Amino acid sequence: MEYLDILGQNAVQAKYELQKLTSEQKNKALYAVSSALSASKECILKANREDYEAAKQSGMSQALLDRLRLMPERIDGMSEGLRQIVELEDPVGEIMESFDRPNGLHIDKVRVPMGVIGMIYEARPNVTADAFALCFKTGNAVILKGGKDAFFSNREITEIIRKTLTQENIPADAVQLIAHNDRAVTTAFMQLKQYVDVLIPRGGAGLIRAVVENSTIPVIETGTGNCHIYVDEDADIEKAIPIIINAKTQRIGVCNACESLLVHEKIAKRLLPALGEALQAKNVEIRGDKKVRELLPQAMEATQEDYGTEYLDYIISMKTVTSVEEAVSHINQYNTKHSDAILTENAEHAEQFLQGVDAACVYVNASTRFTDGFEFGFGAEIGISTQKLHARGPMGLRELTAYKYMIRGNGQIRK
């Protein structure tokens, strides 16, 4: 597809220019973009209102509308996110290992940019700024394909960034936005292997699946979050209820929200009535097994499908279990390898859970909502990896680098 070929060629040309930039030059440009986003707040909000009204008319869910909507404080957050990335250490050029061989060769293992990163994402226009900043700081060019629901917002943000880069004498093609919403274009983008070094999808299960199945580019899977909390028999109930409420309701449309709750049967009678009231106050629908429904008459019957569902809504599934082992087994069967937590005062049970659960982030006595690049001190994140190759968990600057070996010799030849 000629249109995508041009974008790919532009990105490859830009990546070699970006790799020449010093940390100081990159930071200066990021500050300039941050200021430009703040100064262009009204233009961004106007574009976002167009997206928001169209999405509302089309019947988009409240959770996704919340992801889509920009407010002045969210644009301030975008700008602040860029400034925080400036303050982070540039990983490019870091010597990861250094050693000498008996033949006199000196070998350095050095962090380098990946090259061209492709990003396919849904609904959240703030991702446009975050993805650019993280890729740019690490010397990578980026090609963005946002969802059609945020098209005008993404276009406005991208144009502001490109204009600012030009003013800073940096190639504007460091960031490019695919300006077509045709599904065929998106599929063709997934096969642009001759230009794109890695593809990162960020969105719901359908998007992730489509990218994994169609891409010829190496993919880093991110995003889908069927996150669990297990309340152990030795949990502190006064501590547990606020954690569960926070994990479920602080923001419902995010991948690190709790979707499923496991409760040890020995603590169920003491926990569930009070927890049920707290969830009801937040308008959360409960879907539970027989024991849960006996204690919470308002609960609906949970199906096996419920236990594997990322609701992104005011719904939570519940199940009672008899042991830590049963909780771990259930979680490993139904989770998406994202974030899971145990609430307990028993150190042995906590360690058993930490070691046994297969997820990128495993918590003890804390909300799953902390799985976030900012909360981990990484600055903004490009996504939360749920796979095991190269990167896992919140992906910050280091996760957007590769490495190469630099070998210095003095006339050595191999015998």
C-alpha positions in Angstrom: 0.0 0.0 0.0 1.7 3.2 -1.2 0.4 5.4 1.6 1.9 3.1 4.3 5.1 2.7 2.3 5.6 6.4 2.4 5.0 6.5 6.1 7.4 3.6 6.6 10.2 5.2 4.5 9.7 8.5 6.4 10.1 6.7 9.7 13.2 4.9 8.7 14.8 8.1 7.5 13.8 9.8 10.8 15.1 7.1 13.0 18.7 7.5 11.8 18.4 11.3 12.5 17.0 10.6 16.0 19.8 8.3 16.9 22.2 11.2 16.4 20.5 13.4 19.0 22.0 13.9 22.4 20.0 13.6 25.6 20.1 17.3 26.0 18.6 17.9 22.5 15.9 15.3 23.2 15.0 16.8 26.5 14.8 20.3 25.1 12.4 19.2 22.4 10.3 17.3 25.0 10.0 20.5 27.1 9.0 22.4 24.0 6.3 19.9 23.1 5.0 19.9 26.7 4.7 23.7 26.6 3.0 23.6 23.1 0.4 21.1 24.4 -0.5 23.4 27.3 -0.6 26.4 25.0 -2.9 24.6 22.6 -5.4 23.4 25.2 -8.4 24.9 23.6 -7.6 23.5 20.1 -7.2 20.0 21.6 -10.4 20.3 23.6 -12.4 21.4 20.6 -11.1 18.4 18.6 -11.9 16.1 21.5 -15.5 17.4 21.8 -16.1 16.4 18.2 -14.9 12.9 19.0 -16.8 12.7 22.3 -20.1 13.8 20.9 -19.9 11.4 18.0 -19.0 8.5 20.3 -21.9 9.5 22.6 -24.3 9.4 19.7 -23.0 6.0 18.6 -23.8 4.5 22.1 -20.3 4.1 23.4 -20.3 2.8 27.0 -19.6 5.2 29.9 -16.3 3.5 30.7 -15.0 4.1 27.2 -16.4 7.6 27.1 -14.4 8.3 30.2 -11.2 7.0 28.4 -12.0 9.2 25.4 -12.8 12.4 27.1 -10.2 15.1 27.6 -10.6 17.9 30.2 -8.2 20.7 30.9 -6.6 18.8 33.8 -6.0 15.7 31.6 -4.2 17.9 29.1 -2.2 19.3 32.0 -1.5 15.7 32.9 -0.2 15.0 29.4 2.1 18.0 29.6 3.3 17.0 33.0 4.0 13.4 31.8 6.3 14.8 29.2 8.2 16.9 31.7 8.6 13.9 34.0 10.1 11.9 31.1 12.6 14.7 30.7 13.7 14.1 34.3 14.3 10.4 33.7 17.7 9.1 32.8 18.1 8.4 29.1 18.9 4.7 28.8 20.4 4.9 25.3 24.1 4.4 25.4 24.1 2.7 28.8 26.8 -0.1 29.0 24.9 -3.1 30.3 27.9 -5.4 30.4 31.6 -5.0 29.7 34.2 -7.8 29.5 37.5 -8.8 27.9 38.2 -12.0 26.1 41.5 -13.9 26.4 42.4 -12.9 22.9 42.3 -9.2 23.8 38.9 -8.3 22.4 37.0 -5.9 24.5 33.2 -6.3 24.4 30.6 -3.8 25.5 26.8 -4.6 25.6 25.2 -1.3 24.9 21.5 -0.1 25.0 20.4 1.2 21.6 17.0 2.4 20.1 14.8 -0.3 18.6 14.4 1.9 15.5 10.8 2.3 14.3 8.0 1.4 16.7 4.4 0.9 15.5 1.6 1.6 17.9 -2.1 0.6 17.5 -4.4 1.8 20.3 -8.0 2.5 21.1 -10.0 5.4 22.5 -7.4 7.2 24.8 -6.0 10.3 23.1 -3.5 10.8 25.9 -1.7 7.7 24.6 -0.7 9.7 21.6 1.5 12.1 23.6 2.8 9.4 25.9 3.8 7.1 23.1 5.6 9.9 21.2 7.5 11.0 24.3 8.7 7.6 25.3 9.7 6.6 21.8 11.4 10.0 21.2 13.4 9.9 24.5 14.7 6.5 23.5 15.6 7.6 19.9 12.8 5.7 18.2 10.6 6.9 15.4 6.9 6.0 15.9 4.0 5.4 13.6 0.7 5.7 15.4 -2.7 4.2 14.5 -5.3 5.4 17.0 -8.9 4.3 17.1 -11.5 6.0 14.9 -13.3 7.2 18.0 -10.4 9.5 18.9 -9.4 10.5 15.4 -9.8 14.3 15.6 -8.1 14.4 19.1 -5.2 12.3 17.9 -4.7 14.3 14.8 -4.7 17.6 16.7 -2.2 16.3 19.3 0.1 14.8 16.6 0.1 18.0 14.5 1.1 20.1 17.6 4.0 17.7 18.2 5.1 17.7 14.6 5.0 21.5 14.4 7.0 21.8 17.5 9.7 19.3 16.4 10.1 21.2 13.2 10.7 24.4 15.2 13.3 22.5 17.2 15.1 21.5 13.9 14.2 17.8 14.5 12.5 15.7 11.8 8.7 15.9 12.2 8.5 12.3 11.0 9.7 11.2 14.4 6.0 10.8 14.9 3.4 10.0 12.2 -0.3 9.3 12.5 -2.1 7.0 10.1 -5.0 9.2 8.9 -7.2 6.4 7.7 -9.8 4.5 9.6 -10.2 1.7 7.1 -9.7 -1.7 8.7 -7.8 -2.8 5.6 -5.2 -0.1 6.2 -4.8 -1.2 9.8 -4.2 -4.8 8.7 -1.7 -3.7 6.1 0.1 -1.7 8.8 0.5 -4.9 10.8 2.5 -6.3 7.9 4.8 -3.4 7.3 7.8 -5.5 8.5 10.2 -3.9 6.1 10.0 -0.6 8.0 8.6 -1.3 11.5 10.8 -3.1 14.0 8.2 -3.8 16.7 4.4 -3.4 17.0 2.7 -2.6 20.3 -1.1 -2.9 20.5 -2.9 -1.2 23.4 -6.6 -1.9 23.8 -9.2 -4.5 24.4 -9.0 -8.3 23.9 -10.3 -8.1 20.3 -7.6 -5.6 19.2 -4.8 -7.6 20.8 -6.1 -10.8 19.2 -6.4 -9.2 15.8 -2.8 -7.9 16.0 -1.3 -11.1 17.2 -3.1 -13.1 14.5 -2.4 -10.8 11.6 1.0 -9.1 12.3 4.2 -10.1 10.5 6.0 -7.6 12.8 7.2 -8.8 16.2 4.5 -7.9 18.7 4.6 -7.0 22.4 1.2 -7.8 23.8 -0.3 -5.3 26.3 -3.4 -4.2 28.0 -6.1 -6.8 28.6 -6.6 -7.1 32.3 -8.8 -9.7 34.0 -7.3 -8.8 37.4 -8.1 -10.7 40.6 -8.0 -10.0 44.3 -7.9 -13.0 46.7 -9.0 -12.3 50.3 -7.2 -14.8 52.5 -8.6 -16.3 55.7 -6.0 -14.2 57.5 -6.9 -10.9 55.9 -7.5 -7.7 57.8 -11.1 -6.9 56.8 -10.8 -3.2 57.7 -7.8 -3.0 55.3 -9.3 -5.3 52.7 -12.6 -3.5 51.9 -11.0 -0.1 50.9 -8.5 -1.9 48.8 -11.2 -3.8 46.9 -13.4 -0.8 46.4 -10.4 1.2 45.1 -9.3 -1.6 42.8 -12.8 -2.0 41.4 -14.3 1.5 41.3 -11.5 4.2 41.3 -11.6 3.9 37.5 -13.7 1.1 36.0 -12.5 1.4 32.3 -8.8 0.6 32.9 -6.9 -2.6 32.5 -5.6 -2.7 36.1 -9.1 -2.6 37.7 -10.1 -5.6 39.7 -12.7 -7.7 37.8 -12.9 -10.8 40.0 -12.8 -11.5 43.7 -11.9 -14.7 45.4 -12.8 -15.1 49.1 -11.6 -17.8 51.5 -14.7 -19.5 52.9 -13.5 -19.0 56.5 -13.7 -15.3 56.2 -16.7 -15.0 53.9 -19.3 -14.5 56.6 -17.3 -11.7 58.2 -16.3 -10.0 55.0 -19.1 -10.2 52.4 -22.0 -8.4 54.1 -19.9 -5.3 54.7 -18.2 -5.5 51.3 -21.6 -6.1 49.6 -22.9 -2.8 51.1 -19.8 -0.9 50.1 -20.0 -2.2 46.5 -23.8 -1.5 46.4 -23.0 2.1 47.4 -20.8 2.3 44.3 -23.5 0.7 42.1 -21.4 -2.4 41.4 -23.3 -5.5 40.3 -22.1 -8.7 41.9 -22.1 -12.1 40.2 -21.2 -14.9 42.6 -21.2 -18.6 43.2 -23.7 -20.3 45.5 -22.0 -19.5 48.8 -21.6 -15.8 47.7 -25.3 -15.6 46.8 -26.3 -17.1 50.2 -24.5 -14.3 51.9 -25.4 -11.6 49.4 -29.0 -12.0 48.2 -28.5 -9.1 45.7 -25.8 -11.1 43.8 -26.6 -12.8 40.5 -25.4 -16.2 39.5 -21.9 -16.2 38.1 -21.1 -18.3 35.0 -17.7 -19.7 34.0 -17.6 -17.0 31.4 -17.9 -14.4 34.1 -14.7 -15.6 35.7 -12.8 -15.0 32.5 -14.3 -11.6 31.6 -12.7 -8.2 31.7 -15.9 -6.2 32.3 -14.6 -2.6 32.2 -17.8 -1.8 33.9 -19.5 -1.7 37.4 -19.6 -5.5 37.6 -17.5 -7.9 39.6 -17.4 -11.7 39.8 -17.0 -13.5 43.1 -16.1 -17.0 44.1 -15.3 -18.7 47.5 -12.3 -21.0 47.8 -10.9 -23.3 50.5 -7.2 -22.5 50.3 -4.4 -20.3 48.8 -3.7 -23.2 46.4 -7.2 -23.2 45.1 -7.1 -19.4 44.7 -3.8 -19.6 42.8 -5.0 -22.4 40.5 -8.2 -20.4 39.7 -6.3 -17.2 39.0 -3.8 -19.0 36.7 -6.7 -20.5 34.8 -8.7 -17.3 34.2 -6.3 -14.3 34.5 -4.7 -12.5 31.6 -1.2 -12.4 33.2 -1.7 -8.7 34.1 -2.1 -7.9 37.8 -3.4 -10.0 40.8 -3.4 -9.4 44.5 -3.6 -11.2 47.8 -5.0 -9.6 51.0 -3.5 -11.3 54.0 -1.6 -10.9 57.3 0.0 -14.3 56.9 3.5 -13.9 55.5 3.7 -17.6 54.4 0.4 -17.3 52.4 1.6 -14.1 50.9 4.9 -15.7 49.7 3.0 -18.7 48.4 0.8 -16.4 46.3 3.7 -14.2 45.1 5.6 -17.3 43.9 2.6 -19.2 42.5 0.6 -16.6 40.5 1.6 -16.2 36.8 1.2 -12.5 36.2 3.3 -9.5 35.3 2.5 -7.8 38.7 1.6 -9.6 41.9 0.6 -7.7 45.0 0.3 -8.2 48.7 -2.1 -5.9 50.6 -2.4 -3.3 47.9 -4.7 -2.3 45.0 -4.1 -3.6 41.5 -4.6 0.0 40.3 -0.9 0.6 41.0 0.2 -1.3 37.9 1.1 1.9 36.0 4.3 3.4 34.7 3.9 6.6 36.7 3.2 4.8 39.9 6.3 2.6 39.4 8.4 5.7 38.9 8.9 5.0 35.1 7.1 8.2 34.0 4.5 7.6 31.4 4.2 4.1 30.0 3.6 2.9 26.4 1.6 0.0 27.8 1.6 -2.9 30.3 3.1 -6.0 28.8 1.3 -9.3 29.7 3.8 -11.5 27.8 7.3 -12.8 28.9 9.6 -12.0 26.0 11.8 -8.9 26.3 9.4 -6.8 28.4 6.8 -7.5 31.2 4.6 -5.2 33.2 4.6 -1.4 32.8 6.8 -0.5 29.8 8.9 2.6 30.3 12.1 3.8 28.6 14.3 0.8 29.1 11.7 -1.5 27.6 11.8 0.5 24.4 15.5 -0.2 23.8 17.4 -3.1 22.3 21.1 -3.7 22.7 24.1 -4.4 20.5 27.6 -5.6 21.2 30.4 -3.2 20.4 33.7 -5.1 20.0 37.1 -3.4 20.0 40.1 -5.2 18.9 43.8 -4.6 17.9 44.3 -6.7 14.9 42.9 -10.0 16.1 42.0 -12.7 13.6 40.2 -16.0 14.2 42.3 -19.2 13.8 
